[in-house]
Structure formats: C-alpha cells, structure tokens
Amino acid sequence: MSGTLFEGIECWGERKATITQEDTKTRAKQTIQALAAHGIQHVRTHVDVTDPDLTRAESHAGSPRRKHAPDRPSNRGVSAGGHRVLPQWPRADAGSHSPGRRRGRWYPALEYTRDQGVSSVKFLMDLAERTGCLVDVHCDETDDPHSRFLEVLAEEARSRDMGTRVTASHTTAMGSYDNAYCAKLFRLLGHSGISFVSCPTESIHLQGRFDSFPKRRGVTRVNELLEAGMNVCFGQDSIVDPWYPLGNGNILRVLEAGLHICHMLGYRTLQSALDLVTDNSSKAMALGDRYGLEPGRPANLLILSANSEYEVIRSQGLPLYSIRNGKVLMKRQPAQVEFL
C-alpha cells in the first residue's frame, strides 16, 4: 500500500512462507511464456535462496523451461536477494565451493552498516571470481545519496579485471548523488568496464516515496552513463510481485517508459534506443556469439511489425515471429482493425 521497497520486502517475507515447488514451477512457466510472447529469447532471473530447503532454487533447477524458452534463464550470476553464502547444494553454480550458511543479503544497501555492505560486496566478488560466475547486484536501490556501494563494486571489478562479468542493477541512488561526486565516480566506472541495468518502471514506482514535493524520479543517470561510453540497458525487475504490480514481460513498454522518465526522447537518442533492450543487454548478459546476425552464429532473430526502429517504439508493435536456431518459436497474427 505504501509503494515502498521496504513494505514489498515485508510482503514477500509473508508470501514466501506459503510457496511450494509446484507453485514456483507454475509461476515460472507462466512468466517464461509471457516473456517469449513478447519476443524475449534470453532471460536473467534472480532466484530467492533464503529458505532453509531451497524450494525456489530446486524448483527452477527442475522446471521444464527449455520447452517454453530454448535458451535457459541465465542464473550463472550469484545475485541479490539471497543469503551471504549459499548452503551446500550440488546443483548451484557455486557448487562445492559454497561454504556453510551465513546470513546477509546480496543487496548491500540493506545491511545495517556500511562496513557490512562493503564486506558483502567483497565476499560476493570473491565467490564469483573463484567459480567463474557472472555477477548482478541490486546495487544502491535507494534514494539515499549516502548509499555508495557502486563505487565498491566497480573498484572490485576493476582491480580483479572482471568488469565484463559484472552488472550493477538499479543504482537509483545515483539520481540523488551530487554532481561533484558523480564526476569522480564516473572515472572509476569507466575504468571498471561494468554494465548497468535500469528498471525504470519499478524505480519510478518505488523511489521518491519519502519525498513530499518536489519528488525525485528515482532512476539512475541512464543518459549520462551512455554519453560517458558505458554499457547500459533497460530491464523489468518484477512481474506480478509485491514491488511492482503491472509487470507483464513487454520490454518495449519498459523501453518506452524509460525513454520518457530519463528525458531521452531527442531525435539522436531515439535512433539507437532499441540498443537498450537488445545489443546492450547482450553485453551485460555476456551472450557472446549466441547473439547477433553474423555468419556462423545461431539463427536467432525477431520479425517486428514496423518498418523502422523508431516506428517499433512509437507504435509499440509486438513481434510477429520469434525465430530460435532457425525454427519458429512464436508467431502471431497482426490485429485487424475495421473502420465502419
């Protein structure tokens, strides 16, 4: 009811006590089908591993996802929302390297102190470096201008030469940083080589809740990061969950909202706007030669219902075909309109 991130966390704590493996599999199947219907072929998902019996993680490991989306969700990155250390679980990507459980979320801004948050980031990076995993951290998802774990994550990525494997999601506190600090921060971010994911629909809904007026938009500095030459993409963080009630898997809707929210409707920006949900996303997900129309790569592509990138965004046209490895994964008939 409050629209805050913190109430969402409380609601999820109540909900997850009732979750079963079958419940999780059913919701995962519905979500994957919704994503595939909107032309999405690659998914990075964050699985909650905070319950003692790992119900959610076990369910995803055994889910029939390949039937519905040929490229399995990218769970290789140890992600936010879990315990500081995974339990011993042979099917987890961390595998036999995972020590016993210790509490703490991979969401450093929720730690009690900055020192605890810094320790959490460093532990995560140690684990990822040792296991070769990708990293995607819910980083500084707050309006608090003093939440500065992005600099910690970026320096860890830079010093370990892991930038291409690291993504900072949300980073909404950056929207509240002063320009002098950002000028210093951007130098580090550029050297780190990390990617950024902004979830504009969720951010504008959750952030700014402690403001009266004027109200902050609560999104990161998307355009400024792009102009500084960094890799930025848009994503949808929530599909029917406590944090955002209107998620539906339509990434074009997210793109349109993000372009509005981030003041990115200029002509030049619109010419490359689709990169925010295609090329840039593939870099963040480290898809490599699994993505792109190049000789020798898989025949993965979409056929869209418009004759230009601009018109795709303006008309919010749904894909007509989704082709995977040369085979049609999904097709739809264009809507027929009859004027009387």
N, C-alpha and C positions, 0 to 999 in steps of 0.2 A: 504493500500500500504506500509506503514512503518513497519508493523508487530508488532507494539507496542500495549500493553494493552490499552493505553490511546486513541489511534485512534479507537480501537474497541469499546470503551465506547461511543465515539462520534458517530460512525456509528449506534450503537444500539439506541442511542437517536433519530436519524433521522428515523430509521426503525419503532420504536415502535409507532410513531405518526400515522402510517398507519394501525396498527393492529386492527382486528375485532375479535369478539368471534368465528366466523366461521373459520377465518384464523387460529386462535390458535388451534381450535379443529382438523382441518385438519392436521396441522403440528404435533400435539401431537399424533394423530393416526398413522401417518407415522413413527414417531420416535419409538413408542411402538412396532410396527410391526417389525421394523429393529432390535430392541433390542431382541425381542422374537426369531427372526430368528437366532440370534447368541447364543441362549440358556440362555439368561438372564431372570431370574424369579422375581427378586426384584429390584426395582428402587427407588433411592432417587433423587428427582428433585427439582430445585430451581426455584420458580415462581416469576416473577417480579411483585411487588405490588406498583410500584411508580406512576402509573397513577391514577388520581382522581376517576375514575369509576371502577377501579379494573377489567378491561377487561380480563387480562390474568388469574387472580385468579378465576374469575367467570367461565371462560371457562373450566379450569381444574376441577373445582368442579362439573361441569355438563357433563364432557366428558364421552364417552362410553368406558372407559379404561378397565373395567372388561371383556368386550367381547374379548379383544385382549391380555390382560395380567392379569390372575386371581388375582394376588396379586397387589393391587393398589400401585401406587407410594407412597413412604414414604415421605409425606410432613409434618410430625409431628414436625420436627425441624424448628424453626424460622431461616431463612437462610440469607446469604449475598445477597446483591443486592437490598434490599428493603429500605423503609423509616425506620427511627429510631423507630417509633411507628406505628403500623398498624391502619388504620381507623377502625371505628366501623363496623364490618362485622360479622354477627352471624354465618357464616359457617367457619370462620377462626378458627384454632385450639386454638388460644389465646382467642377466644370467647368474652364473656362480660368483660373480664379483660383488653381488649385493650382500652387504653385511646384515646384521640383525636390525630390528626396527629402532629408530629414534624419532621422536616427534619433531615436527616443524614442516611448514609448507614451502613449496617452491613458488612462493608468492611473497618475496622478501618484504614488501611494504606492510604485510600483516604481522610481521614479527614484533615483539614487544619493544625491542631496542634496535638502533642502527647496527650495533655490533653483531647482534644475532642475525640481522638481514644480510650483512656482509658475509658472515660465516656460512649462511645458507647458500649464497651465490657461489662462493668458492668451493663448497662441498659438491654442488651440482656440477660445476665445471671439472672438478677432479674426476667425478664419476663418468662424465661424458668423454673426457679425454682418454680415460683408461679403457672404455668399452667401444670407442669409435662411434658413439651415438650423436645424433643431431640434438640441438638444444632449442627450446622455445619457451621463454619465461614470460609469465604475466608480470611485467616489469613496471613499477610505478603507476599502477592503475588507481590513481587518486588525484584529487585536486590540490593536494598538499605540496606547495612549492619546495618544501624541505625534504621530500622523498626523492632521493638521488641515487638509487641503486643502478640506474642505467650506466652511470659512469663506472661503477664497479664491474658490471657485466662486460662493458666494452673494453675495459683495461684487461680483464681476464682473457677475453677473446684475442685481443691484440698481442699480449705477452705470450700466449700459447700458440699463436698463429692458427686460430680456429675460427676466424671470422666468417668464412663461407659456410660454416656449420651452425652458426648461432643466429637466432632470431629474437628480437625484443618485441613482444606484443603489447599493444595498448600505449604504453609510455605517456599516458594522458597528463601526468604531472608536468610534462614539458610545456604544455599550454599555459602553465602558471609560472614557469621559470622566468626570471628577468633576462633581458637581452644580453647583459654583460656576461652572466654565467653561461648562457647558451653559446656565445661566441667562443668561449673556452671549450665547452663541451663538444661543439661541432668538430673541432680539430681532432679530438680524441676519437669521435665516432667515425670520422673519415679514415683515420689510420686503422681502426679496428676491422673494418670490412663487414660488419654485421648487417643483417637485414631487419626491416621493421614491418610489422603488421598493425594497421589501424583498423578498428572495428567501429566505424562512425555511427551506425545506428544504435549500437549498445552504449557507446560512450556519451552521446548527446542525451541519452535517456538516463543513464546512471550518474553522470557527473554534474557538477553545479548545484547539487541538492542542498548544499549548506549556504548557498548564496541567496540574498534577497534580490536586490537589483543594484547594478547590472549583474546579469547571470552569465557565467562563463559557459562556453560551448563544450568544454571538457574533452577536446580532441587534441592529439599530438600535432606537431608542426609539420604536417604532411608536405605541403608545397615547399617549405624551406628545406626540408631534408632532400627532396627531389632536386631542387636547384643546386644543392651542395654536392650532387652526384651520388647520393646514397640510394640503395635499393629499398623501395617502399611498395607495399601492396595493401589492398583492402581485403578484409575477411568478414565472415559472420561468426560471431563467438557463440551465439545462442539460438537454438531452435526449440521453442516452447519449453522454456525453463524459468526459474524464478527471477533471472536477471533481465530477460527481455522477452515479452510475450508474443511478439509479432514475427519472429524469425521463421522463414519459410524456405531457405535454401536458394533463393533467387539472387545470385551475385550481381546481376545487372541493377537490381533495385538498390543493393548496398552501394554499388558504384555511383549511381545517380545521387543518392543521399549524401555520400561522401563528397562529391564534387560541389554540391550546394553548401554543405556545412563548412568545408575547408576553403571556400571562396576560390574555386578552381574552374569557373565557367568561361574563362577567357578563350579566345579562338585557338591560340597556340596550345594551351593545356588540353583542350578537347580533342585535338588531333592525335594525341598519344594517350588518351585517358584509358583505353582498353588495356594498355600495358599494366595498369594497376591490378587487374584481375587475371592476367594471362602471363606475359613474359616475366614480369617482376615476381609474380607468385612462384613461377617455376624455379627461379633462382633461390628464393627463400626456402623452398622445399627440396632443393638440391636434386632436381629431377634429371639433370644432365641430358644424356642422349635419349631419354624416354619422352622428351618433349621437343616439339618444333617440326616444321616441314622441311626436312633435309634428306638428301639421298642416304639410304641405309637405315633410317630411323623408322620406328613403328608408324603405321598409317593411322595416326590419331588426329582427328580434326572435327570441327563443328561446321555445319552449314547453317548460316543465320538468315533471318527473314528480313534483311535490309541490304541495300546496295553500297553502304559505306559504314565506317566505324562510327562516325557522328550520328548517322541515322539509326544505327542499332541502339545507341544510348538514348537518343531523343524519343524514339518510338517504343523503347523498352520491349523490343521484339524478342520473343522466345525462339530458341534454336529449333530448326526443322529436323535436323539429323545430328546425331552424335555417333561418330564412327570410331571404333576402337580396334586397333590391329587389323584394319581393313574390313571389319564387319560392323554392321549397323547395330549399335547398342540401343538406340532410342530414335523414334521418329514421331512426328506429329503433323496433323493437317492444319494449315492456317485457318484461322477463324473466318467464317463467311459472314459478311455484312450486307444486308439488303435494304436499300433505301426505298421507302414506299411513298 
